[in-house]
Amino acid sequence: DKSISLLFVPTQGGGMEIFMTKIKVGVIGCGAIANSAHIPNYMANPKVEIKYFCDIIKEKAEKAVKEYGCGIAVTDYNEVINDEEINAISVCTPNNMHSIISVAALKKGKNVLCEKPAARTLSEAWEMQKAQHETGKILNIGVVNRFNDGVNKIKELIEGNELGEVYQVYISFRCRRSIPGLGGDFTTKAIAGGGVLIDWGVHFLDIVMYCLGDPSPKTVSAESFSKLAADMNEYTYVNMWAGPPKYDGICDIEEGITGMVRTTGPVITFNGAWAQNIGVDEMYIDFIGTKAGIRLQYGKDFVLYGTKNGMLTDTKYTFKSGKHFQNEINAFVNCIKTGEKLPSHIDVHIKTSELMDTIYKSCEEHKEIVL
């Protein structure tokens, strides 16, 4: 076959690893997450060739072609998934297209890395999982913290009983008046599926579920808030990442949320807010155990608090840490070759989707949900 070429990749031991061909990838959606995470890390992987940049706004796709010096700019994702040369795609679109594109790509025999959340709703996530089971192709969700070295060190410490019995976890993902792109995709429920929980909370809850071995929820009680941007024209803000406000748009999502989850393991409590009238940003997770506790500063390092010989101890660990988006992309590329089931596989992450769905249900019904 004249289309097959050999790729020689240097290994750490000084040898050469041989691959039959580069994996050809299509990036669908050329916005912030594609340009900050997916595209540069595919470009840094010698086993990958990006063949397509796809976006419904043609200028975004064309800009990517020019900036990265490769690929073809297209506006229809069907052109990407119908190309027999394409091995894999990244879905970096707004949430309302996650399930549609992922399912269609799987059925065309493509492997898929879909950005978080898996979908707007649990039913859509289940459709994605069903398509993965039927096709046998890879479907990973972009819960990148499962590839974060610090998070994995915490998981090792918990599994090694360094904390003793972890009986409580507290999650905080709170900022002062920072609703993203007010009136746009992020604040339109029909597009995003929700607000701060589905955008920020998914990462925090997923870290907790991952580190604790996915305990099963028993009861969920939560409440959400949509107060500060109820009148969009009167909303005063610190910043507005994801674009300027669209005052003729929609804001029908939660800007804040709080709740408690009883599980077969620890009790999980959480407070989240895109916008609050408190001027301190708090983005951390506390794992509280009988022997010790850990505070993880989101995206940063962690400290273990314990005791020894009648003394209080604060232990800060130093370790080599790689870039988690690069770890995620590399793992996705490798598992296409090996068939390895990653921690971000839809079968694993679906448990976080189920938990978020129950939290939203409790908010809507204003009562505790018993599972």
C-alpha positions as CSV (number, residue, x, y, z in Angstrom):
1,D,0.0,0.0,0.0
2,K,1.7,3.2,-1.2
3,S,-0.1,5.2,1.5
4,I,1.8,3.4,4.3
5,S,5.1,5.0,5.5
6,L,7.4,4.2,8.4
7,L,7.8,6.6,11.3
8,F,10.9,6.4,13.4
9,V,10.6,8.0,16.9
10,P,13.6,8.3,19.2
11,T,13.2,6.6,22.6
12,Q,14.7,7.6,25.9
13,G,17.2,4.7,25.7
14,G,18.6,6.0,22.5
15,G,16.9,3.5,20.3
16,M,14.1,4.0,17.7
17,E,10.4,3.1,18.0
18,I,8.8,2.2,14.7
19,F,5.2,3.0,13.8
20,M,3.6,2.1,10.4
21,T,1.9,5.5,9.9
22,K,1.1,8.7,11.8
23,I,-2.3,8.9,13.3
24,K,-4.3,11.3,11.3
25,V,-6.5,13.6,13.4
26,G,-9.4,16.0,12.9
27,V,-10.0,18.8,15.4
28,I,-13.6,19.8,15.4
29,G,-14.2,23.2,17.0
30,C,-11.3,25.7,16.8
31,G,-12.1,27.8,19.9
32,A,-10.2,28.4,23.2
33,I,-9.8,24.8,24.4
34,A,-8.7,23.5,21.0
35,N,-6.0,26.2,20.7
36,S,-4.8,26.1,24.2
37,A,-4.8,22.4,24.8
38,H,-5.7,20.0,22.0
39,I,-3.9,21.4,18.9
40,P,-0.5,22.4,20.4
41,N,-0.3,19.0,22.2
42,Y,-1.1,17.1,19.1
43,M,1.5,19.1,17.3
44,A,4.0,18.2,19.9
45,N,3.3,14.4,19.5
46,P,5.5,12.9,16.7
47,K,3.0,10.1,16.1
48,V,0.2,12.6,15.0
49,E,-0.6,14.5,11.9
50,I,-3.5,17.0,12.0
51,K,-5.4,16.7,8.7
52,Y,-8.4,18.8,9.4
53,F,-9.3,21.9,11.4
54,C,-13.1,22.2,11.4
55,D,-15.3,25.1,12.7
56,I,-18.7,26.4,11.7
57,I,-17.0,29.8,11.6
58,K,-14.7,29.3,8.6
59,E,-12.3,32.1,9.7
60,K,-11.4,30.1,12.9
61,A,-10.5,27.0,10.9
62,E,-8.5,29.0,8.4
63,K,-6.6,30.8,11.1
64,A,-5.6,27.4,12.6
65,V,-4.3,26.2,9.2
66,K,-2.2,29.4,8.9
67,E,-1.0,29.4,12.5
68,Y,0.0,25.8,12.7
69,G,1.2,25.4,9.1
70,C,-0.8,22.2,8.4
71,G,-4.2,20.8,7.7
72,I,-7.3,21.7,5.7
73,A,-9.9,24.2,6.9
74,V,-13.5,22.9,6.7
75,T,-16.9,23.9,8.2
76,D,-18.8,20.6,8.1
77,Y,-17.7,17.9,10.6
78,N,-19.2,15.3,8.3
79,E,-16.3,16.0,5.8
80,V,-13.9,15.0,8.6
81,I,-15.5,11.8,9.8
82,N,-16.3,10.6,6.3
83,D,-12.6,10.7,5.4
84,E,-11.3,7.1,5.6
85,E,-7.8,8.4,6.4
86,I,-8.9,9.9,9.7
87,N,-8.1,7.7,12.7
88,A,-9.3,10.0,15.5
89,I,-11.0,13.3,16.2
90,S,-11.1,15.8,19.1
91,V,-14.5,17.3,19.8
92,C,-14.0,20.8,21.1
93,T,-17.4,22.3,20.3
94,P,-20.0,23.8,22.6
95,N,-21.7,21.1,24.8
96,N,-24.8,20.7,22.7
97,M,-22.8,19.2,19.8
98,H,-20.7,16.7,22.0
99,S,-23.0,13.8,21.7
100,I,-24.1,14.4,18.1
101,I,-20.6,14.6,16.7
102,S,-19.1,11.9,19.0
103,V,-21.8,9.3,18.2
104,A,-21.6,10.0,14.4
105,A,-17.8,9.8,14.5
106,L,-17.8,6.5,16.4
107,K,-20.3,5.0,13.9
108,K,-17.9,6.0,11.1
109,G,-15.1,4.1,12.8
110,K,-13.3,7.0,14.4
111,N,-11.7,7.2,17.8
112,V,-12.9,10.1,19.8
113,L,-11.6,12.5,22.5
114,C,-14.5,14.6,23.6
115,E,-14.0,17.6,25.8
116,K,-15.8,17.7,29.1
117,P,-18.6,17.5,30.1
118,A,-19.4,14.4,28.1
119,A,-22.7,15.9,27.2
120,R,-25.4,18.4,28.3
121,T,-27.6,15.7,29.8
122,L,-27.1,12.2,31.2
123,S,-29.3,10.7,28.5
124,E,-27.0,12.1,25.8
125,A,-24.0,10.7,27.7
126,W,-25.6,7.3,27.8
127,E,-26.1,7.5,24.0
128,M,-22.4,8.2,23.6
129,Q,-21.6,5.2,25.8
130,K,-24.0,3.0,23.8
131,A,-22.3,4.0,20.6
132,Q,-18.9,3.2,22.0
133,H,-20.0,-0.2,23.2
134,E,-21.5,-1.0,19.8
135,T,-18.5,0.2,17.7
136,G,-15.7,-0.8,20.0
137,K,-13.8,2.4,19.2
138,I,-12.2,4.6,21.8
139,L,-14.3,7.3,23.5
140,N,-12.4,9.3,26.1
141,I,-13.8,12.4,27.9
142,G,-11.6,15.4,28.5
143,V,-11.4,15.1,32.3
144,V,-7.8,16.2,32.1
145,N,-7.1,16.1,35.8
146,R,-7.0,12.3,35.7
147,F,-3.7,12.9,33.9
148,N,-2.4,15.4,36.4
149,D,0.6,14.2,38.3
150,G,-0.4,15.8,41.6
151,V,-3.9,14.3,41.5
152,N,-2.4,10.9,40.8
153,K,0.0,11.3,43.8
154,I,-3.0,12.1,46.0
155,K,-4.8,9.0,44.7
156,E,-1.7,6.9,45.6
157,L,-1.5,8.4,49.1
158,I,-5.2,7.7,49.7
159,E,-4.9,4.1,48.3
160,G,-1.8,3.6,50.5
161,N,-3.8,4.5,53.6
162,E,-1.7,7.6,54.4
163,L,-4.9,9.5,55.2
164,G,-6.6,6.6,57.1
165,E,-10.3,6.5,56.5
166,V,-11.3,9.4,54.3
167,Y,-14.7,10.3,55.8
168,Q,-15.3,13.8,54.4
169,V,-14.4,15.8,51.3
170,Y,-15.0,19.5,50.9
171,I,-15.0,21.1,47.4
172,S,-14.8,24.9,46.7
173,F,-14.9,26.3,43.2
174,R,-15.8,30.0,43.8
175,C,-14.9,33.2,42.1
176,R,-16.1,36.8,42.4
177,R,-18.5,37.9,39.6
178,S,-16.8,36.0,36.7
179,I,-19.7,34.6,34.6
180,P,-18.2,33.7,31.2
181,G,-19.6,35.2,28.1
182,L,-22.8,36.5,29.6
183,G,-25.7,35.9,27.1
184,G,-23.7,33.5,25.0
185,D,-23.1,29.8,24.7
186,F,-21.9,29.3,28.3
187,T,-25.1,30.9,29.8
188,T,-27.6,29.3,27.5
189,K,-28.9,26.1,29.0
190,A,-30.0,24.7,25.6
191,I,-26.4,24.9,24.5
192,A,-24.4,24.3,27.7
193,G,-26.7,22.1,29.7
194,G,-26.0,24.1,32.9
195,G,-23.8,26.6,34.4
196,V,-21.0,26.6,37.0
197,L,-21.5,22.9,38.0
198,I,-21.3,21.5,34.5
199,D,-18.4,23.8,33.5
200,W,-16.2,24.0,36.6
201,G,-17.8,21.6,39.0
202,V,-17.3,18.6,36.6
203,H,-13.6,18.9,37.1
204,F,-13.7,19.1,40.9
205,L,-16.2,16.3,41.3
206,D,-14.3,14.1,38.8
207,I,-11.1,14.5,40.8
208,V,-12.9,13.4,43.9
209,M,-14.6,10.5,42.3
210,Y,-11.3,9.4,40.7
211,C,-9.2,9.7,43.8
212,L,-11.7,7.9,46.0
213,G,-12.3,5.0,43.5
214,D,-15.8,6.1,42.4
215,P,-17.9,5.7,45.5
216,S,-21.6,5.2,44.9
217,P,-23.9,8.1,45.9
218,K,-26.6,7.2,48.3
219,T,-28.4,10.6,48.8
220,V,-28.0,14.0,47.1
221,S,-29.3,17.3,48.4
222,A,-28.4,20.5,46.5
223,E,-29.6,24.0,45.7
224,S,-28.6,26.3,42.8
225,F,-28.7,30.1,42.5
226,S,-29.3,32.5,39.6
227,K,-29.3,35.9,41.4
228,L,-26.6,38.3,40.4
229,A,-27.1,38.2,36.6
230,A,-30.9,38.0,36.7
231,D,-30.9,41.5,35.1
232,M,-28.0,41.1,32.7
233,N,-27.8,44.9,32.0
234,E,-27.2,45.6,35.7
235,Y,-24.6,42.9,36.2
236,T,-21.3,44.3,37.4
237,Y,-18.3,42.0,36.8
238,V,-14.6,41.5,37.5
239,N,-13.9,39.7,34.3
240,M,-15.9,37.9,31.5
241,W,-13.7,35.2,30.0
242,A,-15.3,33.5,26.9
243,G,-16.2,36.7,25.2
244,P,-17.9,40.0,25.9
245,P,-21.5,40.2,27.2
246,K,-24.4,39.8,24.7
247,Y,-27.2,41.7,26.4
248,D,-29.8,40.5,23.9
249,G,-28.8,36.8,24.6
250,I,-29.9,34.3,27.3
251,C,-28.8,33.6,30.8
252,D,-30.9,30.7,32.2
253,I,-28.3,28.7,34.0
254,E,-27.1,28.6,37.6
255,E,-24.3,31.0,38.6
256,G,-23.9,29.3,42.0
257,I,-24.6,25.9,43.6
258,T,-24.2,24.2,46.9
259,G,-24.9,20.7,48.2
260,M,-24.1,17.5,50.0
261,V,-23.7,14.0,48.7
262,R,-23.7,10.9,51.0
263,T,-21.8,8.1,49.4
264,T,-20.7,4.5,50.2
265,G,-17.4,6.2,51.1
266,P,-17.1,9.8,52.5
267,V,-19.6,12.6,52.6
268,I,-18.9,15.1,49.9
269,T,-20.0,18.8,50.4
270,F,-19.4,21.5,47.8
271,N,-19.8,25.2,47.1
272,G,-19.4,26.6,43.6
273,A,-20.0,30.0,42.1
274,W,-19.1,31.7,38.8
275,A,-20.3,34.9,40.6
276,Q,-20.6,35.8,44.3
277,N,-20.4,38.9,46.4
278,I,-17.3,37.6,48.2
279,G,-13.9,39.0,47.0
280,V,-11.9,35.9,47.6
281,D,-11.4,33.2,44.9
282,E,-11.3,29.7,46.5
283,M,-10.5,26.8,44.2
284,Y,-9.5,23.8,46.2
285,I,-10.4,20.3,47.5
286,D,-10.0,19.1,51.0
287,F,-9.7,15.3,51.6
288,I,-10.2,14.8,55.3
289,G,-9.1,11.5,56.9
290,T,-8.7,9.9,60.3
291,K,-4.8,9.9,60.1
292,A,-4.2,13.0,57.9
293,G,-5.8,15.4,55.5
294,I,-4.9,16.9,52.1
295,R,-5.7,20.3,50.6
296,L,-5.3,20.4,46.8
297,Q,-5.1,23.8,45.3
298,Y,-6.8,23.3,41.9
299,G,-4.2,23.1,39.2
300,K,-1.4,23.5,41.6
301,D,0.2,21.6,44.5
302,F,-1.0,20.1,47.7
303,V,-0.1,19.9,51.4
304,L,-0.7,16.9,53.7
305,Y,-1.6,17.8,57.3
306,G,-1.1,15.1,60.0
307,T,0.5,14.3,63.3
308,K,3.6,12.5,64.5
309,N,4.9,11.8,68.1
310,G,2.4,14.2,69.6
311,M,3.3,16.9,67.1
312,L,1.3,18.5,64.2
313,T,2.9,18.1,60.8
314,D,2.5,19.9,57.5
315,T,4.2,18.0,54.7
316,K,4.7,19.6,51.2
317,Y,5.8,17.1,48.6
318,T,8.0,17.9,45.7
319,F,7.8,15.8,42.6
320,K,8.4,15.9,38.9
321,S,5.2,17.1,37.2
322,G,4.4,16.9,33.5
323,K,1.9,18.9,31.6
324,H,-1.5,17.2,32.0
325,F,-2.9,18.2,28.7
326,Q,0.1,16.7,27.0
327,N,-0.2,13.6,29.2
328,E,-3.9,13.3,28.1
329,I,-3.2,13.7,24.4
330,N,-0.3,11.3,24.5
331,A,-2.3,8.7,26.4
332,F,-5.2,9.0,23.9
333,V,-2.9,8.6,20.9
334,N,-1.2,5.5,22.5
335,C,-4.4,3.8,23.5
336,I,-5.6,3.9,19.8
337,K,-2.6,1.7,19.1
338,T,-2.8,-0.5,22.2
339,G,-6.6,-0.6,23.0
340,E,-5.8,0.3,26.7
341,K,-8.9,1.6,28.6
342,L,-7.9,4.9,30.1
343,P,-9.2,6.5,33.4
344,S,-11.0,9.0,31.1
345,H,-12.9,6.3,29.2
346,I,-16.7,7.0,28.9
347,D,-17.4,3.8,31.1
348,V,-15.4,5.4,33.9
349,H,-16.4,9.1,33.6
350,I,-20.1,8.3,33.2
351,K,-20.3,8.0,37.0
352,T,-19.4,11.7,37.4
353,S,-22.1,12.5,34.8
354,E,-24.6,10.5,36.7
355,L,-23.7,12.3,39.9
356,M,-24.1,15.7,38.3
357,D,-27.4,14.7,36.8
358,T,-28.7,13.8,40.3
359,I,-27.4,17.1,41.7
360,Y,-29.3,19.1,39.1
361,K,-32.4,17.0,39.8
362,S,-32.2,17.8,43.5
363,C,-31.9,21.5,42.6
364,E,-34.9,21.4,40.3
365,E,-37.1,19.5,42.8
366,H,-35.8,21.4,45.9
367,K,-35.5,18.2,47.8
368,E,-33.1,15.4,48.7
369,I,-32.8,12.6,46.2
370,V,-32.4,9.1,47.5
371,L,-30.7,6.7,45.1
